[in-house]
Amino acid sequence: MTDQTTRHTVEKIGGTSMSRTKELLETVLIGDRKGADLYQRIFVVSAYAGMTDDLLEHKKSGEPGVYALFASAESGWAWGDALTAVADKMYAQNECIFSDEGARQSANRFARERIEGVRSCLIDLSRLCSFGHFQLQQHLLTVREMLASLGEAQSAFNTSLLLNLNGVRARMIDLTGWRDEAQYTLDETIERALADVDLSAELPIVTGYTQCREALMGTYDRGYSEVTLSRLTVVTGAREAIIHKEFHLSSADPRLVSPDAVRVIGETNYDVADQLSNMGMEAIHPWAAKSLRQAGIPLRVKNAFEPEHPGTVIRSDLDAQAPQVEIVTGLSNVYAFEFYDQNMVGVKGYDVEILEALKRHMVWIIAKTSNANTITHFLKGSMKAIKRVEADLSSVFQSAEISLRKIALVSAIGRDLGSTRVLAQAMRALSDAGIEPLGVHDLLRKVDLQVIVEPEQFEATIAALHKGLIEDWDVAPQQRLHAAA
C-alpha cells in the first residue's frame, strides 16, 4: 500500500445495511462526495442480510443452513438443495441491485462460479470421507469457513461493481483465500492484499471474512468481520474505525422504550463496549475492540442512513465526568444454572469441572455468583446443550443438587456507576413499576448493575430502569418526592 499523507478510515457495513444498497450509495458509499473526498477510505462488507444464516445456520432459531445439513450424517444430500437455494437467493439479490443487464450477468457469473466451486469441493470431500481413513469431523471448520466466505465475496464483488458503474474507482479485495495456494497470518494476508492499493485514488471493498492461519471462524465464529475490520485498521495505520449499522447506539432499544425518551450515546469507552458485548448487544467484538484499544485508535458507531449524525465515539481514554448510567439493555432468554452441594464448603477449585463442562458444550457464561455451598452460572445457549452439561455434572457430583430455570437479565451500564445513588434509584424505579427482582448484582468494578427478573418482566424492567436511571437521573430529589406526593 502506498504511503499516504492523509490518514484514512476503515469502515464496516453490517448485513442488514448492506441489503439497502440504493440507500447506501446515497449515504455512506457516495452521498455528496466528489473527487478526492470519495477516497481515503477502506470498506469491509458483510454478507447481505440472511445470507450467512442460509449458508451456516440461523443465528437465532438454529434452523440448519448448508453447513449444518452437510455436517449432519442424517441429512444425506439435503445440503445440495440448500446450496442451490442460496444460489437462487444470490441471483434474486443481484436482480434487485443491478438494472444494467451486463452488470447483472457479471454478478450472476461470479456467484455461480463460487457456488459451484464449493459444491464440487463438498461432493469430493463427501466421497473422500466415505473411506475410513478420512474423518469428516476433521474438515468441518474448513467447510464452515469456505461456506461463510461466499456471502462476503458476493457483497464485496457487487459493491465494487456498483461503485464502478457510478463513476467511483473501486476495487474488490478478496481475503477469502479462494483458490489461494498458500496461507498466511491475518496481518500478512492484509498487507499482501493491500500492497499495491493507492488509497488516494482507489476505494478498496474488502470481504468481511479473511482466510488465514489463525482460522478466524474457529475462534470468533460469526464475529469474524469485526476482527477483519480491527486488524485492517491497525495494520494500515488508520486514524479511525467506523461501524455503520441500521440504528444508533442508544440508551435503550427504542422498541422497548419510547423513541422520544431514548438518547443517542455521544461518547463512551471500550470498557462499556465490553459490557454491551457480554449482553449480546455488540458494538464490536471484544477481541476486535482489544486490538483497537491497544493501538489507541478510536471506534465510531454510526447510523448508516443518517450520515450527518456523528454517531458514538468509543475510546479507551474517555472517563465519565460524573456517575451516570449510559445504556440499559439485557437478555430475555437466560438460564440460571444453580449447583448446590454442601461438600464444596472449603474446597478450592470446586467449579473447575463445571467450567470444563460449559466450555465443552459451548455454552456462553454471562454472569456468575457463588456462596459457601452454591454456585450459579447465568447462561446463554440452547436448552439441549445446557441439559448435556447437567447430565455430565450429575454423573460426577452425585451428591449435588442441580437446578435450572429460565430468567431474564437486565443490565444498566456506564463508565462510572460508583455513586450509591445508582443502586438506590434503580431499586426505587423497580418498586414504582411493581417489579420484584429475583436478584441484583452490583459489582466492585462499578460499570454495570445487573438485575435478574422473571422473563415476562423483561421489557417492563428495561423501561423502568431507563426511566429511573437515565430519563429522571437529573431530576432533583425534592422534585421526585413532590411528584410522588
Disulfide bonds with the S-S distance in Angstrom:
none
